[in-house]
Amino acid sequence: MSLFSSNDVFAKKKEMNDVKKIRIVWDTVPDAAGYELIVTKGKTNKPSQAVWKNEWISTPGYELDASLLNLENGDLYWSVRGIDINKKPLNKFSQPYKISEAQLDPVSPLTTTKFDELSYAKMYPVYSWIPVLKASGYDLQVYYDEDYNLTTPDKLIVAKEIQGQSAFDYYDEQAYRQAGRYWWRVRAKNNSDIPLGKWSEPVIFNVESGGKIASLGDSITHGGGAVSVPPSEPLYDWQHYSGLKIRNLGYSGNTVSDMLARFNDDVLAFKPEILVIMGGINDLRAGTKGVEVIQGLNRIKYKCSFYNITPVFVTVAPINPYEMKTVSNIVATSEWLREERIVNEWIKRQTHYVDITHELSDFNGWLRPELSSDGLHPDVEGKKIIGEKIGEYLKDNFIGIES
């Protein structure tokens, strides 16, 4: 005997017929540069039975136009799988899930940052979200909650307009050095700057003072990978695999001179006992000589000595020029490998250093292709190699560093 009357079924069909959009979300697939999403009639995940599909989605979620589906049918399911930069599957399609049990007509963007999984908030946060259907841009705000009092207005410190229908992240250029509680939110808008719904739920991140270990570097330290995954995903943070609390002072795109210029403001703000230093590849691939990179690293070293900070140098991560050119049209100078070896020889003469280059390199000295989607940024396994080697070195050489 059915538990539902014909009136109940009619009401459910009418409810589904009124839906304008459906938000589908899933877990991040390691090393996925994108995702393939299908909708099938009946409980199956066979692509041959798809009634709708999208073969390239950059984020672990998607807002689907309901008018493209016959929702009254009530027998529609979705499945997803990760794909690499060449659209080759990385895993099988997920089990099928009912469309009617997804998020129907969401009124605010869904944020995807995972700040709560980090030991410390990044000095330069990256905010991310699932793109909103029919959005032409976004408003993003960051607030400082000075007194932790919900009845007192918080201080607006960042207000950005982000253009682009497919925008899904924002790299904050502001350094967060002042201890306290911060939160951010995002709202979609159309091409007339009219809001599409409400602000997202606020996402809190706390900036703590102190900390024994910090890491100074470029995008490899900052995080991110698989071409489109931003640093807001901990899977692409080498610090995540170190087994230690390491403050992330990385900044994407930095050269060694950039790192040196930031030292007084960014490093001394937290006065770590140990500073892990990894940089130089952005210099070398662009043609800077190894001796110039060494000069910059040496100046960072002497700054550490002056402020009683122990520097731990990390050898320069290799690149794969072929993949860089193919994926991102980035051309590396032909001398990068020779100059990298000059820098690494200097690093290996320092009191404290960690060699990550050997395990990341193939027989040519290039970044192993299976460790990177774009030839420049190590993906999950590469970041794991880096993090574990640095963590092991620090634990073996500094007593009480885990406390």
N, C-alpha and C positions, 0 to 999 in steps of 0.2 A: 504494500500500500504506500503511495507517495505521501511524503510529509508536507508537500507544497500543493496548494490549490492552483487552478488555472489562472486565477487572478494574480497570485504571487509570481508565477512565471511571466505573465504579461508585464507586471510592474518591473521585474528585473530586466526584461528586454528593453523596456522604455528607458530605464535608468542607464543602461549601457549605451543606448542609442543617443543619449544626451551628452555623452562624454566627448570632450574636444581633443584631449591628448592623454597619453599614457606614458608615465616615466618608469623605465625599466633599469634596474641597477644590478650589478654583480661584483664579485670579488676580483681584485686585480690578479691577472695572470702574469707570473714572473716572466720578464723579457718580452712581453707582448708589446709591439709597436702600435698595434691596433686590434680591433675586434670585428668579427663577423656575426651579425645578429639575424636570425630568421624567425618568422612567425609561420606556424603550420596549423592546418585544420586537423584536429584530432591530436591525441597525446603521442606525438612522435617528434624526434629530432633529426629526421632525415631531410637533407636539403632538397631532395627531389620533390618533396611534398610541400615546399614552402609556398605560401600565398603572398608573402612579402619578405624582402630581405634587404639588408644594407651590408655591403662587403667591406666597408672601411669606416670604423668609428674610433676616434682617438682616445676616448675616455671610458672608464668602467661604468658607463651608464648612458642612456639615450632617452630623449623625449620624442615619442612617436605620434604623428598626426593621426588621430582616430578616424578621420574621414577616409583614410586609405584602407580601412578594414571594415568588414561586415561584423560589427560587434554584437548584433542581435543574435548571431549564430550561437554564441555562448560556448563554443567548442574550440577556441583558439588558444594556442600555446606558443611560448617563446623559448628559444635556446640560443646560446652564445658560445663562441670559442675564440681563443687568442690567435693572432696571426703575426708573422714577422714583417719586416719592412718590404719584403717581396710578396706579401699576402699568402705565404705558405702557412698552413695550420701548425700551431704549437701544441695543441691538445685536441681531444675530441669535443664535439658539441656537448654542452651541459645537458643534464636531464631537462625535459620539457616542463615549463611552469605555466600555469594558467594566466592568460592575459588579464582576466577579470580580477585577479588577486594582486596585480601590480599597483603602482600608485596612480590613481585616476585623477585627472585634472589638478595636479599640484599647483599651489598658488605662490610658492616661493622657490628660489633655486636651492638645490641640494649641494652642500659643500662636501669636498672630498679630502680636505687636509686631515692629517693624522698626527696633530701636534702632541696628543696625549701618549703616543708611542715613542717619543723622543726623550732622551735623558735631560736635555736642556732645550729651550726654545732656540731656534737658529737666530743668530744676530741679524741676518737678512732673511726674513720669512718669505715664503712663496705661498700664495693663496690660490686655491683651485676649487672648481665646481663642475657640475654637469651642465653643458650648454642648454639654454632654455629655447624651446620651440618658438620660432618666429621672432626671436630677439635680434636686434641690430647692434646692441651694445649693452654695457653694464655700468652701474655706479657701484663703487667699492669704498667702504669706509673702515677706518681703524680708530679705535678709541683707547684711551688710557684711563683706567679706573683707579684714581689716586687714593681714594679712601676706602675702597671695597664696600661702599655703602650704596645699596641699590636705590635709595631715595634721593641721592645727590647726582646731578647730571655729570656724566663722564666727559672727559676732554677729547674732542675730535682732533686727531693728529694727522690723519691721512684721508684725503678725499680725492678719488681718481675716477675719471671717465674712461672706460675701456671700450674701444671700438671693435666691431667684428662679430658677425653672426655666430661663428664657430669658436670664439674666444672661450678659454676654459681655465686660464691661470693668470696671475699677475706677480711679477718679481718685484718685491718692495726694495726700493733703493735706499730707504732710511734704515740706519743702524739702531737696533734696540738695545741700549746699554743700561738704561735706568731700570733698576729693579722695581717690580710691581706687576700688576695684572693688566693685561691688554685683551681686547676682543675685536673681531672683525666681522663684517657682514657684506653681502652683495645683493644687488637687485637688478633684474633685467629691464630693458626698455626697448621701445620700437624705434623706427627711423625718424619719428617726430619727437623723440625724447620723452615720450609718455611712458610711465612705468607699466610693466607687464606683471601685475600682481604685487606681492609684498616682499619685504626684505627677508633674506634667509635668516635662520636661527643664528644668534651670535655664537661665534667659536672663540673660546677663551684660550689664551696662552700666557704663561707666567714667565717672567724674566727673573732669574735668581742671581744673587750676588755670589762672589767667590767661585770655588771649584778648583781642583788641583790640576786638571789637564784641559788644554784647549788646542784646537787645530786651526792653523792658518793656511789657506790655499785658494784654489780656483774652483771651477765647476766640479771637478772630481771630488773635492772635499765638500762643496756646497750640496751636491746630490743631484738626483735625476738620471735618466738614461732611457734606453730603448726609443730614442728619437723624440718621443712625445710625452714621456712621463716626467712631470716636474719634481723638484726637490721636496715637495710636500709628501712624497711617498717614501716611507722609511726603508723599503726594500732596496733602494738605490743609494743609501747612506752607508759608507764604509764604517762610520762610527757605530752603527747599529749592530755590527758583527764583532766589535772589539771586546765585548764583555766588560767594558769600563764606561764610566760616565765621562764623556769627552764633549766639551763645549764646541759647537760648530761655528767657526768664524770665517767660513768659506764665502767667496763671492764669485759668481759665475763670470767668466771672461777675464779674470785678473791675470796680469803679468806679474813677474817678481817685483818690478818697480811699484806696481799698484799695492802689492802686499806690504812692501816696505813703507809706502806712504800712509797706509792704514794702521801701522803698528802702534803708534802712540795713542791713538783714539780707541781702536778696537781691542788690542791685546791688553793694554794697561788698564782698561776699564774694569777688567776682571782679575788682573794680577795672578795668573796661573803659576803654579810651581814648574810645570812642564809645558812646553809648546811644541806640538808636532807640526813640522813645516814641510809642505809638499806643493811645489809649483815649478814653473819653468817651461812646461810644454807649450803654452800659448806663445811664449817668446821664441822658442826654437823652431816651431813649425812655420813661423812668420819670417824667419831669417836672422833673428838675433844670434850673435855668436855666443858660444858657451862661456867664454871668459867674462862677458858682460853679465850673464846670468849668475855666474859665480860671485862676481862683485856685489850684486844685489843680495844674494844669499848670505854673503860674508857680513854685510852691513846689518842684516837681520840678526845674525849670530852675535855680533858685538852689542847690539841693543839688548838682546837677551842677557848677555853677561853683565851689562851695566845695571839691569834691573833684577838681577839674581833669579833669572828664569833659565831653566835647563832646556836648551834646544835639542830636539830629536828630529834629524833630517830624514826625509823619505826620498828614495831615488825617483827620478823622473819617470812617470808612466809612459810607455811606448804608444805610438799611434799606428794606424794602418792607412797609409796614404791612398791606396786604391779604394777602400770603402768610404773614406772621407770625400773623395772626388765623386764617387758614384752616388752616394746618398745625399750629400749636402753641397756638392760642387765647391768644396773647400780644397784648395791646392796647397800642399805643404812644400816648402823648399827642399831641394834635393840633398841639402847638407844636414838635415835635421838629425839623422841617426849618428853621424860622426860627432856633431856638437853635443848631442845628448850623452854620448859616452864620455866626453870630456867633463861634463857636469857631474855625471855619476861617479867618475873616478875621484873627483874632489869630495863629493858627499861621503864616499866610503873611507875617506881619511879623517872624518870627523869623529869625535869621542862617542857620540850616540847617533846611529843611523839604522834605518830599516831598508833592506833591499826588496822592493816589490817588483822590480823590472823583469827579473829573470823568469818568475812564474807567469807573468802576463805576456811574455814574448814567444813568438815562434822561432824557427831556426834562422830566419832572416833578421831577427831583432824587431820585427813588427808586432803590434798588438794582435794577439790571436783572434781570428775572425769570429770564433764561436763565443768570445767574451764581450763583444760589442756589436751593436746594431749599426752604428755610424762611423766606426773606425777611430773615434776620438774619446768617447765616454764609456768606460767599462759598465756593463750591465750588472745584473744581480750576482752572478758567480764571480765576476771580476771584483766587484765591491766587497764581496765576502772574502776573497783572497787578501785584499788590501787590509780590511778591518781585522781579520784574524792574525795576520802577521804583525801588524802594529800592536794589537792587544797583547799578543804573546811576548813581544819584545819588552813592552812596558812592565808587564807583570814580572818578567824574569830579571829586570835590571833596576827596578825601583821598589824598595821595600815599603809595604803598607799602602801602595798606590790604589788598591781595591777598596780601601775603607773610605 
